[in-house]
């Protein structure tokens, strides 16, 4: 039996490696974690949100970015690839490898990622001073969870009625129905109960 000691990567080594890598990796405290592929419904949900946010912010001082852009969370020494990110201010350079100042982050949940998104990433993202909203969208059922920054702390909202619930983004004047978010998405049928 052979044992190998893993040496933590520096941020510089991680960023250089990501530019050459065939697959994406998230970085937490010197360790890298490979990102795996997603189901079609995951991509559709992220695409719906990206498209609706892009339409709303087109021509403004906002940038809407997809899962190819990293977010650096310096307070916890991490880089993550959220599904959708919205930021305000001077546009990033075309050569930017990451951003540090999102106002909105959306993660589409899967069975594999839900625990990390709800715990590790929630806690990490809340350390970002610019972040106003963190939204979790389930890819298996029509359920949206929104965490919003308020002067008293973070507030939580659960939306699960596709016909009447509306997700209202604070950092951009946009309200979406749960139905808008899941438009064209083939969700698994819920088990029947008697």
N, C-alpha and C positions, 0 to 999 in steps of 0.2 A: 504494500500500500504506500502510495506517495501522497504527501501533503504539500500543497503550494500556498504560500502566503500571498494574499492579494494586497497590493499597495494601492492606497487611495490615489485617484487621479487629481491633478490640479485642474482648476477651471480652464486654464490655457490648454492643457492636454485634452480635456473633454471637448472644448470648442473646435480645436484642430481636428480631432478624431471625427466629430460629427460632420465636418465638411467633406470628409473622404468616405464616410460610412455609406453602405448600401441600405441600411435600415436605420431608423431613428432610435435614439436612446434618451431616457430621462436621467438626470443626474441628481443624486442626493448625498451630500456630505462625502464626496469623493468616490462614490460608487455609481456605476451606470447600470441601467435596467432597460433591456430591449423592449421596444414597442411592437406589439403584434398587430396583425390586421383586424379589421372590424367587419361585422355583418352589414349587408346592404342597408337595413333599416337604420343602423347607426349613422352611416354616411348620408342617408336621406334627411334625417332629422337635423344633423349638423348643417347640411346644405340648405335646408329650409330656413334655418335661423340666420345663417350667413347671408343668404340672398335677401331676406326681409330687412336685416340690419343695413346691408349695403345700399339697398334702395332708399331707405330712410335717410342715410347719412351722406349719400352721394353729393359731391360738391361742397361739403362742409369741412370743418377742421378735424374730422374724425377719420380714423383708419380702422376698418374691420378686417381682421386677419383670420385665416383658417389654421388648421392643425399642423401646418408646416412651420409656423413661427413659435419659437420658444419664448417662455416668460421666465425671467430670472427673479428668484425670491432670495435676495441676499441674506435676509435675517435667518434663514434656515439652510443656507448654502445649497440651493437647489435650482434646477432648471426643469421646467415641465412643458409639455406640448398640449395646451388646452385645445378643445375642439373649435371654439370660436372665441375671439378676443376683440374687444372694442377699446380704443384709446383715443384721447383728445390731444390737441396741441400741435406743435410743429411736427410735420410728417417725418417719419424715420427715413434715414438714407436707404437707398436701394441695396446697399451692402450690409445693412444691419443683420446681425445673427440672432438677436433676441431683443425683447423689450422689457422694461422694468416698471412701467406706469400704466397698466390697464385700469379702466374704470369698470369694465364688465368682463367676466369670464364665464363661459358656458362649458360644462362637461356633459357629454352624453354617456349615461351609465350603461355598463354591460355587467353580466354576472361576474366577469373577471376583474373589472375595475371598480365596482361600486364601493367596496370597503375603503380602498385607497382614496377615492374621490371624496367620500363622505368624512373621512377622518384626517388622514395625512395632508391632503391637498387643501381641505377646508381650513385647517389650522394654519398651514403655510400661507395661503392666499390672504387670509385675514391680517397678516402682518404687513401687507402692501398698503402704504398710506393712501394711494390713489384709488384703490378698489372700493367701489360703491355697492356692487352686486355680484354675487356668485350664484349661478343657476345650474341645477342638476336636472337633467331630462332623462327619464327612464326609457330605454329602448325596447322593453318587453311589454310595457303597459302605459297607457296615457296618464302619466303622473309627472308633474313638474314641481320641484322644490326650489324656492328662492330664498337666499340669505341676503339681507340688506343692512348696510351700515347706517346706524342712527346715532345721535349724540349719546344715547344711553347704552349703546352696544349694538350687537347684531340681532336683527329680528328675522323670524322664520315665517314663510308662507307656503302652504301646500295647495296645489291646484290639481284637481283630478276629475273635473266635470268638463268634457270636451265641448259641450254645448253652451255653457254659461261662464265658465272660469276664464279670466283674461289675465295674462301676464303683462304687467305694466313696468317697463324699464324706466328707472329714474334718471340714469345718466344720459339717456336720449329719449325724446318725447315719442314713445312708441308703445302701443298696447296690442298684444297678439292674443287671439283665442288659443286655447289648447288645441283646437281643431287645426288652426293655421300651422302650428308647430309640427303636427303629425300629418299634414296634408300629403297624400299619396303613399303613406307608410303602411305596410302590411304587418299589423301587430298580431302576435299569437292570440288565439281565442282563449278567453278566460275559461277555467274549468266550470262546468255546470254544477249547481248545487240544487238539491231538491227541497 
